[in-house]
Amino acid sequence: MSKETAHINEPVSEGFRDRIATVDEAGKRKWVYAYKPKGKFYNIRTWLSVFYFIIFFGTPFIQIDGRPLFLFNIPEGKFILFTKIFWPQDFFIFGLTMITFVFFVVLFTAAFGRLFCGWACPQTNFMEMMFRKIEFLILGDAPAQRQLSNAPWTGHKIFKVSLKHVFFYLLSFIIANFFLAYIIGIPALIKIITEPVSEHLAGFTSILVFSGVFYGVYAFFREQACTVVCPYGRLQSVLLDKNSMIVAYDYKRGEPRGNTKKLHTDQLGDCIDCFQCVKVCPTGIDIRNGVQMECVGCTACIDACDNVMDKIGKPKGLIRYASENSIANSIPLTYTSRMKFYTALCAIVLLILGSILATRKDVDATIIRTPGILYQERGTDSISNLYNIKVVNKTTKNVQLRLQLHDITGKIDIIGKPYVLVPKEGQGSGEFFITLPKNVIKERSSHIKIDLMADDKKIAALKTNFLGPVND
């Protein structure tokens, strides 16, 4: 056996697992100069990214009944999801939402791996489909970027690098404005933009801070956000199993790797060791080493390898979507019963969450007896109790709330007005007496039900206790 053949049959060193791909042995950052991918998957991702950007930049302008589609106003504790407003008292729904989200992530990742990271993650889309393309346009492809980085600081280099960073900051500034729009809304953002800065120092400062963060991430931190910071990437090692769908290298077909013409042997696999899959990887890994936490499933290596296979007359799919078991058993990846089951569970989880959000009440009320006050006798045949009511209106219209007893003889007298006025997206309160005839009072504490009426429609029913004497 020749030295060359012996070399290519040696097992791959596991040293790459001792550190992430973007850090060298001395612990210093290795800058990734990723080549521009070309191929079917990259084209699909490009069109999808256009769709995502339209959604991101267009959603804040969508107003339904004067309310945005989404709003996450953390300072005021006001959240809007699909035009439904959520206040701090609705936080139990957010708790359920977070539990549902975690459950969904576990199921989705176990079945489909990091499909979200490569196709839908905002970080991946902004970095690869916006900022990276600007970089390619200004600085050129990876070899030109590397050459420019190693070149001395001339006027030409200063101009190109400065132009890139100017565009990067402008894009970051625009993204920061729209990001803030999801927090305070478009009307408030327009005021910050059009009115004097002195009147909106907090808002303008927020825009600058967000701009700086986005600029720092996309100009300098880049793929480190996925490989170092992102918790989803850290969870991958415990969420994936041998049946999960991943971007995988078919080592059975590809090994031993090497160039047949250069090594003068036919005892080689289909991988010609051209490193094209490594060159296009935005996180700098070699997918041929197996599953790695740095892989975001962007499919750039699939396109690069398929292009090479076309050129050398080999079948595509040396790198493809597969599972570890499908590679080991030399079978194609199919939509297995397990994946169908997990998909069904994901759909059920989303349906449950959707039902919770859809059935949430637009008007919440709390009724309690006024503490420290006993019942009052009204004449010789009636007893009254004093109550407090607090109401939260989550709609965009003022509500005139009327109260009436449910299936019991008596009356309700609201103090001041015949109704409780609750302003839109606000809170209201009031006091009222419930008066019941003595002959309907059977116990010291009776359970009664009160219907809440708005526009002659019953919107809720509440239970409370009524205190009175016990009739002999």
C-alpha positions as CSV (number, residue, x, y, z in Angstrom):
1,M,0.0,0.0,0.0
2,S,1.4,3.4,-1.0
3,K,2.0,6.1,1.6
4,E,-0.7,8.2,0.0
5,T,-3.2,5.4,0.3
6,A,-2.2,4.7,3.9
7,H,-2.6,8.3,4.8
8,I,-6.1,8.6,3.4
9,N,-7.2,5.5,5.3
10,E,-6.1,6.8,8.7
11,P,-9.0,7.7,11.1
12,V,-10.0,11.3,11.3
13,S,-8.5,13.0,14.4
14,E,-10.9,13.9,17.1
15,G,-8.9,17.0,18.0
16,F,-11.4,19.2,16.4
17,R,-13.8,18.5,19.3
18,D,-11.4,20.0,21.8
19,R,-12.4,23.5,20.8
20,I,-14.8,25.3,18.5
21,A,-13.9,25.8,14.9
22,T,-13.4,29.5,15.1
23,V,-10.7,29.3,17.8
24,D,-7.1,28.2,17.3
25,E,-4.9,26.1,19.6
26,A,-3.7,29.3,21.3
27,G,-7.3,30.4,22.0
28,K,-7.3,33.2,19.5
29,R,-10.2,34.0,17.2
30,K,-10.0,32.6,13.7
31,W,-11.9,34.8,11.3
32,V,-14.1,32.9,8.9
33,Y,-14.0,33.9,5.3
34,A,-16.9,31.9,3.9
35,Y,-17.2,31.5,0.2
36,K,-20.5,32.5,-1.5
37,P,-22.7,29.4,-1.8
38,K,-24.3,28.6,-5.1
39,G,-27.1,26.0,-5.6
40,K,-30.7,25.0,-5.2
41,F,-30.8,25.3,-1.4
42,Y,-29.1,28.7,-1.4
43,N,-31.6,30.0,-4.0
44,I,-34.6,28.8,-1.9
45,R,-33.1,30.3,1.3
46,T,-32.6,33.6,-0.6
47,W,-36.3,33.8,-1.6
48,L,-37.4,32.8,1.9
49,S,-35.2,35.5,3.4
50,V,-36.9,38.1,1.2
51,F,-40.2,36.8,2.6
52,Y,-38.9,37.0,6.2
53,F,-37.6,40.5,5.7
54,I,-41.0,41.6,4.3
55,I,-42.6,40.2,7.4
56,F,-40.1,41.8,9.8
57,F,-40.1,45.3,8.3
58,G,-43.8,45.2,7.4
59,T,-45.5,43.8,10.5
60,P,-45.1,46.9,12.7
61,F,-47.2,48.9,10.1
62,I,-50.2,46.4,10.3
63,Q,-52.9,48.0,12.4
64,I,-56.3,46.3,13.1
65,D,-58.9,48.4,15.0
66,G,-56.1,50.8,15.9
67,R,-54.0,48.1,17.5
68,P,-50.7,46.6,16.1
69,L,-50.5,43.0,15.2
70,F,-47.6,42.5,17.7
71,L,-46.3,44.6,20.5
72,F,-43.9,43.7,23.3
73,N,-43.9,46.8,25.5
74,I,-41.9,45.5,28.4
75,P,-41.5,48.8,30.3
76,E,-45.4,49.2,30.5
77,G,-46.0,45.5,30.9
78,K,-48.2,45.5,27.8
79,F,-48.1,42.8,25.2
80,I,-50.1,42.4,22.1
81,L,-50.3,39.1,20.2
82,F,-52.4,38.9,17.0
83,T,-54.1,42.2,18.2
84,K,-55.1,40.6,21.6
85,I,-53.7,42.6,24.5
86,F,-52.1,41.0,27.5
87,W,-51.5,42.8,30.8
88,P,-49.5,41.7,33.8
89,Q,-52.5,39.7,35.2
90,D,-52.3,37.6,32.0
91,F,-48.8,36.5,32.7
92,F,-50.0,33.0,33.5
93,I,-50.7,32.7,29.8
94,F,-47.2,33.7,29.0
95,G,-46.0,31.0,31.5
96,L,-48.1,28.5,29.6
97,T,-46.7,29.9,26.3
98,M,-43.1,29.5,27.4
99,I,-43.8,25.9,28.6
100,T,-45.5,25.2,25.3
101,F,-42.6,26.7,23.4
102,V,-40.0,24.7,25.2
103,F,-42.0,21.5,24.6
104,F,-42.4,22.4,20.9
105,V,-38.6,23.1,20.6
106,V,-37.7,19.7,22.2
107,L,-40.1,17.8,19.9
108,F,-39.2,19.7,16.7
109,T,-35.4,19.4,17.3
110,A,-35.7,15.7,18.1
111,A,-37.4,15.1,14.7
112,F,-35.9,17.8,12.4
113,G,-32.7,18.8,14.1
114,R,-31.6,22.5,13.6
115,L,-33.9,23.0,10.6
116,F,-35.0,26.3,12.2
117,C,-31.5,27.6,12.6
118,G,-30.7,27.2,8.9
119,W,-34.0,28.3,7.4
120,A,-35.8,30.7,9.8
121,C,-33.5,32.0,12.5
122,P,-33.3,35.8,12.4
123,Q,-29.5,35.7,13.2
124,T,-28.8,33.4,10.3
125,N,-31.0,35.3,7.8
126,F,-29.7,38.7,8.6
127,M,-26.1,37.6,8.7
128,E,-26.0,35.3,5.6
129,M,-28.8,36.9,3.5
130,M,-28.2,40.6,4.2
131,F,-24.9,41.5,5.8
132,R,-22.8,38.8,4.1
133,K,-24.2,39.7,0.7
134,I,-23.3,43.4,1.3
135,E,-19.8,42.2,2.2
136,F,-19.5,40.1,-0.9
137,L,-20.7,43.1,-3.0
138,I,-18.2,45.5,-1.5
139,L,-15.2,43.4,-0.6
140,G,-15.6,40.5,-3.1
141,D,-15.6,36.7,-2.4
142,A,-13.6,35.0,0.4
143,P,-10.2,35.0,-1.4
144,A,-10.5,38.8,-2.1
145,Q,-11.5,39.4,1.5
146,R,-8.6,37.4,2.9
147,Q,-6.2,39.2,0.6
148,L,-7.6,42.6,1.6
149,S,-7.3,41.7,5.3
150,N,-3.6,40.8,4.9
151,A,-2.8,43.8,2.7
152,P,-1.3,47.0,4.2
153,W,-3.5,49.9,5.0
154,T,-3.7,51.8,1.7
155,G,-6.3,54.3,0.5
156,H,-8.0,51.6,-1.4
157,K,-8.3,49.3,1.6
158,I,-9.4,52.1,3.9
159,F,-12.1,53.1,1.4
160,K,-13.5,49.6,1.0
161,V,-13.4,48.6,4.7
162,S,-14.9,52.0,5.7
163,L,-17.7,51.6,3.1
164,K,-18.5,48.2,4.4
165,H,-18.8,49.4,8.0
166,V,-20.9,52.4,7.0
167,F,-23.4,50.1,5.2
168,F,-23.3,47.7,8.1
169,Y,-24.1,50.5,10.6
170,L,-26.8,52.0,8.5
171,L,-28.5,48.5,8.2
172,S,-28.1,48.0,11.9
173,F,-29.6,51.4,12.5
174,I,-32.6,50.6,10.3
175,I,-33.1,47.2,12.0
176,A,-32.8,48.9,15.4
177,N,-35.6,51.3,14.5
178,F,-37.9,48.4,13.5
179,F,-36.9,46.4,16.5
180,L,-37.9,49.3,18.7
181,A,-41.2,49.5,16.8
182,Y,-42.1,46.0,18.1
183,I,-41.6,47.4,21.7
184,I,-43.2,50.8,21.6
185,G,-45.2,50.8,18.3
186,I,-44.9,52.7,15.0
187,P,-46.7,55.9,16.2
188,A,-44.3,56.3,19.2
189,L,-41.3,55.6,16.9
190,I,-42.5,58.2,14.4
191,K,-42.6,60.8,17.3
192,I,-39.0,59.9,18.2
193,I,-37.9,60.4,14.6
194,T,-39.8,63.6,13.9
195,E,-39.9,65.4,17.2
196,P,-36.9,67.1,18.9
197,V,-34.4,64.6,20.4
198,S,-34.6,66.4,23.7
199,E,-38.2,65.3,24.1
200,H,-37.4,61.6,23.5
201,L,-33.9,61.1,25.0
202,A,-34.8,57.6,26.3
203,G,-36.2,56.5,23.0
204,F,-33.3,57.9,20.9
205,T,-30.8,56.4,23.3
206,S,-32.5,53.0,22.9
207,I,-32.2,53.3,19.1
208,L,-28.5,54.0,19.4
209,V,-27.9,51.1,21.9
210,F,-29.8,48.7,19.7
211,S,-27.9,49.9,16.6
212,G,-24.6,49.4,18.4
213,V,-25.6,45.9,19.5
214,F,-26.7,44.8,16.0
215,Y,-23.6,46.4,14.4
216,G,-21.3,44.7,16.8
217,V,-23.0,41.3,16.2
218,Y,-23.0,41.5,12.4
219,A,-19.7,43.3,11.9
220,F,-17.6,41.6,14.5
221,F,-19.2,38.9,16.6
222,R,-20.9,37.2,13.6
223,E,-21.0,33.4,13.8
224,Q,-19.9,33.5,17.4
225,A,-23.6,34.4,18.2
226,C,-24.5,30.9,17.0
227,T,-21.5,28.9,18.3
228,V,-20.9,30.6,21.7
229,V,-24.0,32.5,22.8
230,C,-27.1,30.8,21.4
231,P,-28.7,28.4,24.0
232,Y,-30.4,26.4,21.3
233,G,-27.0,25.4,19.9
234,R,-25.9,24.3,23.4
235,L,-29.0,22.2,23.8
236,Q,-28.5,20.4,20.5
237,S,-26.3,17.8,22.0
238,V,-29.1,16.6,24.4
239,L,-32.0,17.1,22.0
240,L,-30.6,15.2,19.0
241,D,-30.4,11.5,18.6
242,K,-29.4,9.1,15.9
243,N,-32.8,9.4,14.2
244,S,-32.9,13.2,14.1
245,M,-32.7,14.9,10.7
246,I,-29.3,16.6,10.2
247,V,-27.0,17.9,7.5
248,A,-24.7,14.8,7.2
249,Y,-21.8,13.6,5.2
250,D,-22.2,10.0,3.9
251,Y,-18.9,8.6,5.1
252,K,-19.8,5.1,3.7
253,R,-19.9,6.5,0.2
254,G,-17.2,9.2,0.6
255,E,-14.4,7.3,2.4
256,P,-11.6,6.8,1.9
257,R,-11.4,10.3,0.5
258,G,-8.9,11.6,-2.0
259,N,-8.3,12.5,-5.6
260,T,-8.2,9.3,-7.8
261,K,-6.2,11.0,-10.5
262,K,-3.5,12.3,-8.1
263,L,-3.2,9.2,-6.0
264,H,-3.4,6.8,-9.0
265,T,-5.7,4.4,-7.2
266,D,-9.3,3.4,-7.6
267,Q,-9.7,2.3,-4.0
268,L,-11.3,5.7,-3.0
269,G,-14.7,7.0,-2.1
270,D,-16.6,9.8,-3.9
271,C,-15.1,12.5,-1.7
272,I,-12.2,14.1,-3.5
273,D,-11.1,16.1,-0.5
274,C,-11.6,19.4,-2.3
275,F,-12.6,21.2,0.9
276,Q,-15.4,23.1,-0.9
277,C,-17.8,22.1,1.9
278,V,-15.5,23.7,4.5
279,K,-14.9,26.8,2.4
280,V,-18.6,27.7,2.2
281,C,-19.3,26.9,5.9
282,P,-20.3,30.2,7.7
283,T,-19.1,28.7,11.1
284,G,-15.9,27.2,9.7
285,I,-16.5,23.6,10.5
286,D,-15.7,20.4,8.4
287,I,-19.1,18.6,8.1
288,R,-17.2,15.4,7.2
289,N,-16.1,15.2,10.9
290,G,-19.7,14.3,11.9
291,V,-22.4,16.1,13.9
292,Q,-21.0,19.3,15.6
293,M,-22.7,21.9,17.7
294,E,-21.4,24.7,15.5
295,C,-23.4,23.4,12.5
296,V,-26.5,25.6,11.9
297,G,-27.9,23.4,9.1
298,C,-27.6,26.2,6.5
299,T,-27.1,23.6,3.7
300,A,-24.3,25.6,2.1
301,C,-22.1,22.5,2.2
302,I,-24.8,20.5,0.4
303,D,-24.9,23.0,-2.5
304,A,-21.0,23.1,-2.7
305,C,-20.7,19.3,-2.7
306,D,-23.5,18.8,-5.2
307,N,-21.7,21.2,-7.6
308,V,-18.5,19.2,-7.2
309,M,-20.3,15.9,-7.8
310,D,-21.8,17.3,-11.0
311,K,-18.4,18.3,-12.3
312,I,-16.8,14.9,-11.6
313,G,-19.8,12.9,-12.8
314,K,-20.8,11.4,-9.4
315,P,-24.3,11.3,-8.0
316,K,-25.4,14.2,-5.8
317,G,-26.1,13.7,-2.1
318,L,-22.7,12.9,-0.7
319,I,-23.6,15.6,1.8
320,R,-27.4,15.7,2.4
321,Y,-30.2,15.8,4.8
322,A,-30.1,12.5,6.6
323,S,-29.9,10.9,10.0
324,E,-27.0,9.1,11.6
325,N,-28.9,5.8,11.4
326,S,-29.8,6.3,7.7
327,I,-26.2,6.9,6.9
328,A,-25.0,3.9,8.9
329,N,-27.6,1.7,7.3
330,S,-27.2,3.1,3.8
331,I,-30.9,3.9,3.5
332,P,-32.5,7.2,2.4
333,L,-34.0,9.6,4.9
334,T,-37.8,9.1,5.0
335,Y,-40.6,10.7,6.8
336,T,-40.7,8.0,9.5
337,S,-43.6,7.1,11.9
338,R,-41.5,8.7,14.6
339,M,-41.2,12.0,12.7
340,K,-44.9,11.9,12.0
341,F,-45.7,11.3,15.6
342,Y,-43.5,14.2,16.7
343,T,-45.0,16.4,14.0
344,A,-48.5,15.6,15.3
345,L,-47.5,16.4,18.8
346,C,-46.1,19.7,17.7
347,A,-49.4,20.5,15.9
348,I,-51.3,19.6,19.0
349,V,-49.1,21.8,21.2
350,L,-49.7,24.7,18.8
351,L,-53.4,24.1,18.7
352,I,-53.6,24.1,22.5
353,L,-51.7,27.4,22.7
354,G,-53.8,28.9,19.9
355,S,-57.0,27.8,21.8
356,I,-55.7,29.5,25.0
357,L,-55.0,32.7,23.2
358,A,-58.3,32.7,21.2
359,T,-60.5,31.9,24.2
360,R,-58.9,34.5,26.5
361,K,-61.5,36.9,27.9
362,D,-61.4,40.5,26.6
363,V,-62.9,41.8,29.9
364,D,-61.7,40.5,33.3
365,A,-63.5,41.4,36.5
366,T,-63.0,40.7,40.2
367,I,-65.8,41.1,42.7
368,I,-65.2,41.0,46.5
369,R,-67.4,41.9,49.5
370,T,-66.2,45.1,51.0
371,P,-64.1,43.9,54.0
372,G,-65.1,44.9,57.6
373,I,-68.8,45.6,56.7
374,L,-71.6,43.2,57.7
375,Y,-74.9,42.8,56.0
376,Q,-77.5,45.7,56.2
377,E,-81.2,45.3,56.8
378,R,-83.4,47.0,54.2
379,G,-86.8,47.5,55.8
380,T,-88.4,44.4,57.3
381,D,-88.0,42.0,54.4
382,S,-84.6,42.6,52.7
383,I,-80.9,42.3,53.3
384,S,-78.1,44.0,51.4
385,N,-74.3,43.5,51.1
386,L,-71.8,46.1,49.8
387,Y,-69.3,44.9,47.1
388,N,-66.3,46.3,45.2
389,I,-65.7,45.4,41.5
390,K,-62.5,45.9,39.6
391,V,-62.5,45.5,35.8
392,V,-59.8,45.3,33.2
393,N,-60.8,46.1,29.6
394,K,-58.5,44.6,27.0
395,T,-60.5,45.9,24.0
396,T,-60.1,49.0,21.9
397,K,-63.5,50.4,22.9
398,N,-64.9,51.8,26.1
399,V,-67.2,49.4,27.9
400,Q,-70.3,50.3,29.9
401,L,-70.6,47.3,32.2
402,R,-74.0,46.5,33.7
403,L,-74.5,43.9,36.5
404,Q,-77.5,41.6,37.0
405,L,-78.2,38.7,39.3
406,H,-78.3,35.2,37.8
407,D,-81.3,33.0,38.6
408,I,-82.1,34.6,42.0
409,T,-84.6,37.2,43.1
410,G,-83.1,40.6,44.1
411,K,-81.5,43.7,42.6
412,I,-78.2,45.4,42.2
413,D,-77.6,49.1,42.8
414,I,-74.3,50.5,41.5
415,I,-73.3,53.6,43.5
416,G,-73.1,56.8,41.4
417,K,-74.2,55.4,37.9
418,P,-76.3,52.5,36.6
419,Y,-73.1,51.1,35.0
420,V,-69.4,50.7,35.6
421,L,-67.4,52.6,32.9
422,V,-64.2,50.9,31.8
423,P,-62.0,52.8,29.4
424,K,-60.4,51.1,26.4
425,E,-57.3,49.2,27.2
426,G,-57.7,50.4,30.8
427,Q,-59.1,49.6,34.2
428,G,-62.3,50.6,35.9
429,S,-63.8,50.0,39.4
430,G,-67.0,50.7,41.3
431,E,-69.1,49.9,44.4
432,F,-72.5,48.3,44.4
433,F,-75.1,46.9,46.7
434,I,-76.8,43.5,46.2
435,T,-80.2,43.4,47.9
436,L,-82.0,40.1,48.4
437,P,-85.4,39.2,50.1
438,K,-85.0,37.5,53.4
439,N,-87.1,34.5,52.2
440,V,-84.4,33.5,49.7
441,I,-81.6,33.5,52.2
442,K,-81.2,30.0,53.5
443,E,-77.7,30.1,54.9
444,R,-75.4,32.4,56.7
445,S,-73.2,32.6,53.6
446,S,-74.9,32.0,50.3
447,H,-73.2,31.5,46.9
448,I,-74.7,33.8,44.2
449,K,-73.8,34.4,40.6
450,I,-73.6,37.8,38.9
451,D,-73.8,38.3,35.1
452,L,-71.7,41.0,33.5
453,M,-73.5,42.6,30.6
454,A,-72.2,44.9,27.9
455,D,-74.4,46.1,25.0
456,D,-77.1,43.7,26.2
457,K,-74.7,40.8,25.8
458,K,-73.4,38.6,28.6
459,I,-69.6,38.7,28.5
460,A,-68.8,37.0,31.8
461,A,-70.3,35.5,35.0
462,L,-68.7,35.8,38.4
463,K,-69.4,34.1,41.7
464,T,-69.4,35.7,45.1
465,N,-70.7,35.2,48.7
466,F,-73.7,36.9,50.2
467,L,-73.9,37.2,54.0
468,G,-77.2,37.4,55.9
469,P,-79.2,36.1,58.9
470,V,-80.4,32.5,58.9
471,N,-84.2,32.3,58.7
472,D,-85.8,30.0,61.2
